[in-house]
Amino acid sequence: MSAPNVFNTATITSTNAVLAVTGSATAIIAAPGTGKVAMVKSLYIANIHATNSGTITVDLFQSGAANILLNAVSVPIGCTIIPIGTDAPVYLTETDTLRLTANASNVFVGVASYDILS
């Protein structure tokens, strides 16, 4: 089945996802599934470590390939970045995932706000 027309959807379900980011690429938003699209409205990444800065990578995993949206960007201690905002949403089709990877575990937390359209 193909993804729905985002301008003519029957159902919109809003939700949030939180992820403690590790050194392995991990989905903060999983594939929405058959006949659905996820509209990522915002992605916040906070450095929660007391003494270490770190680097973060965000990718759109699509058709077996990691398409880099943000590559090894340094985030200082106590700071938050917003790589995806409402002014430029990212759409995930049926099998796409949005993944986060850090250079070290226990440094970052990611928070995503998104809608599932079907």
N, C-alpha and C positions, 0 to 999 in steps of 0.2 A: 504494500500500500504506500501511497505517496504522502508526504507531509501536507497538512491542511493549509488552506489559504489563510494567512494570518489576519487578513482584513475581513474575513467572514467566518469566524469561529463560533462553535456552538457552546463551548465551555472554556472558561479561563479560571485556573486554579493558581492562586498566589502562595508562595512558600519561601522559606529561608533555609539555608544550609550553613553549617559551621564545620570547619575542619582544622584540627591541629596538624600543621604541615610537617612532613618528614623529608628525609633525603631521597625518597622514592616518589616518582610521579603518581599522584593519587587523585582520583576524581572528587571534586567538591560538588559537581553536578553530574549525575549519571545520565546515560542516554535516556531521552524521554519516552521512547517506545514507539510502536507502530501507530501511525496516524496522528502523531503528536509532534509539537515543536516546543522547545523551551526558549523563552525570551529572557536572557540574562539582563536585568535592569541595573544591577550594581554588584561590584566585587570590591570588598575592603580587605586589605592585608595589613595586619598590625604586628609590629615587632614587640613581643611581650617579655623579652628577656631583660633582666636587670643590668647585665654587663656586656652583652655581646650584640654587635650589629650582625647582619647576615645578608645573603642575597636570595632573591626569589625569582622563580621562572613560572610563567603562566602559559599553558598551551591548549589549543583546541585540537583534541585527538579525533581525527576524522579519516576514515578509510585506511586505518592502520598506520597513519603518519601523524607525528606531533608537529602541528603548525604553531610556531612560537608567536605569542602575542606580546610577551614581556620576557626578556632574556637576561637572567642573572643581574637583576637590578638591586643595588645596595639600599637597604632600609635601616636608617640609624635607630639606635636604642630609643624605645618609647614613641616611635613615630608610626603613622599609618599612611598607606598610599591607596589610591582608588584607581586601579587600572581600567575598570569598566564602569561607566556611569550612565545615567538615564539619557544623556544627550547623544550617546553612541552605543546602543545595546548590541549584544551579540546573540545571534540565533543559533540554537543547536537543533539539528534535524534528528530524525529517528534514532540514529546510531552514534551520534557525536557525544563526546564528553568534554567537560572543562576540567583541566588538571592543574595542580599546583605542585611545585618541587622546590625545596629549600636546600641550601648548602649544609645545613645541620638541623637536627630535630630539636624540638622544644624552644624554638626561637620565634616562630610565626603562628598566628591564627588567621584563617581566612573566613570571611562571612560573605555569602552571596544571597542576593534577593532576586527571585525569578518567578515568571509565570509559565505554567504549562498550558499551551493552547491546543485544543482538539475540536 
